Amino acid sequence: MQNTPVKSLIGEEYEVEVGPVAHGGHCIARTEGGRVLFVRHALPGERVVARVTEGEETSRFLRADAVEVLEASKDRIEAPCPFSGPGRCGGCDWQHAKPGAQRRLKGEVVAEQLKRLAGLTPEEAGWDGTVVPAEGDKLPAGQVPQWRTRVQYAIDADGRVGLRRHRSHEVEVIDHCMIAAEGVSELGIESRTWEGMASIEAIAATGSQDRQVILTPRPGARLPIVELDKPVSVMRVGEKDGGVHRVHGRPFVRERADDRTYRVGSGGFWQVHPKAAQTLMLAVMQGLTPRKGETALDLYCGVGLFAGALADRVGDQGAVLGIESGKRAVEDARHNLADFPRVRIEQGKVESVLPRTGITDVDLIVLDPPRAGAGKQTVHHLARLGARRIAYVACDPAALARDLSYFAEGGYRVRTLRVFDLFPMTHHVECVAILEPVKKDA
């Protein structure tokens, strides 16, 4: 007996009324038959023709692009970027929306995730509902902030530079990325041909004039001679080990935050927006209000941004423990914080290292986990440490909301929540939640 093949719906078109925004840079719509569509390049309230890009007859939902706008939202503008649009570059989600509308949409997503996954209203989370732009990013419609200090360029088979299309390995060839920081654009990467390369990551530090490119060759290809418009250090990704190796120049860039210089090695994490590190550091410190002599944890600590700020504020009688899984990031963190004798950095996964430390109580905790969040086991462990305040930095509102529900089970409530638009034109946000123990009735 043969199985009947499932019919693909890719290319099918539906005229739909666009509903609310959803997490992920798209809006929800339904066909007349009730099938759910996740529609990109649309805005709530519009009437559009949606063309299916992913899905079959048996799929729970379909992905689609708005290929024709029949009734436009007042928030719609013509996308400033010539490479944006259905089937084009996947780097931006909201080029077609006014800047203020982008922030409102992001706020609606955060509110929806809080309610659905944590059972919290904005008021209960201590949030006024606003998404705050970074300093200098509040621009008129049609103007785009140049904020992206790290750009991962894809290279096509002919050596031409581009960016990946949405949910695709296909390359959209470009001659300029509008959201790239000036320090990236001035390298002139897009104006050259890169035969034999699979990708090029360009990094422009904002704390110094350091510029770096990381080349990933195709299998068997030789490294080209790199001649760009500005001085730059060159690294390469090893074909066998996948590690990043120095070709020439410094194997790190220097960044600045909290009046300190941080060394960030290749593959090390640093916030992409030029103002992000300082903005988030201040939000965390303002929320925690560290005191002299306190003990603190900095989990998923990267190169030591929050550990350094905490160490500076708890003083010589205080102590800070950072935990980070990346070997190179740990080396950088230890270098960056070498002048703080009461700071210790441990390498390994938080869920493995933290129980081994034997720590049973702590005053303050900062956690800045990867996109998937910290998870139930780690959150419940942290809740048992009795910190007077916890700062949770999150780049994914769904993961944040899930973990906030776990903290609630452990006896912590959200004191304040702040949401920052540190990724303009995309659907991403950064959140800083400050938690404190629930007061027990006397």
Secondary structure, 3 states (H helix, E strand, C coil): CCCCCCCECCCCEEEEEEEEEECCCEEEEECCCCCEEEEECCCCCCEEEEEEEECECCCCEEEEEEEEEEECCCCECCCCCCCCCCCCECCCCCCCECHHHHHHHHHHHHHHHHHHHHCCCCCCCCCCCCEEECCCCCCCCCCCCCCECEEEEEECCCCCEEEEECCCCCEEECCCCCCECHHHHCCCHHHCCCCCEEEEEEEECCCCCCEEEEEEECCCCCCCCCCCCCCCEEEEECCCCCCEEEEECCCEEEEEECCEEEEEECCCCCCCCCCHHHHHHHHHHHHHCCCCCCEEEEECCCCCHHHHHHHHHHCCCCEEEEEECCHHHHHHHHHHCCCCCCEEEEECCHHHHHHHCCCCCCCEEEECCCCCCCCHHHHHHHHCCCCCEEEEEECCHHHHHHHHHHHHHCCEEEEEEEEEECCCCCCCCEEEEEEEECCCCC
